Structure formats: C-alpha cells, structure tokens
Amino acid sequence: MSYQPLLQNLVTTCVADGRISVNVARRIIAESETPAVLWLPIAVAPQDGTRLLLWDSESKRPVFGSWRCDNPKITHFAAEPAGPEVP
C-alpha cells in the first residue's frame, strides 16, 4: 500500500494552513520517495576503516562501526547517514 497520496494531501493542507512552508513541504515529499537506508551485502563493504552502518543479524538491529571481516553476525552494511541540516 502506498501512503504517498495521503502524505501529499496532508502536506498540502499544512502548507495551506500556514503550518509549514512550501520548501519544507517539498523536502518532506522528496525524502518520502527515497529509501531511508540502502542496505548492501557485507561482501562488498569497504575494509579501510570507513565508519559504516552495519546490520547485526543476531540482534536484528543496526550498529555503527567499521568492517574488518571478523564478525559473521554482520550480513549487510550501509553508508553512515548524514545528520539533519541545522538552519
């Protein structure tokens, strides 16, 4: 099920009411159309000390660290997410 039409309607209403700006509305819509995290197989992870988001298949949660091929519980990785923009 796609929530995109519902989100579009909600954002449009918030802009019309003056609760958010048009620029904020555009950012909300753009961010909703892209996946939050792009997980890749651990076999292709960099091993140069780069800080990564790693998926721990035993605990079923992400952890931060660098990949050194020494933990069989780690099955996937993603780039470390950027922090929020601060005006």
Secondary structure, 3 states (H helix, E strand, C coil): CCCHHHHHHHHHHHHHCCCCCHHHHHHHHHHHCCCCCCCEEHHHCCCCCCCEEEEECCCCEEEEECCCCCCCCEEEEEECCCCCCCC
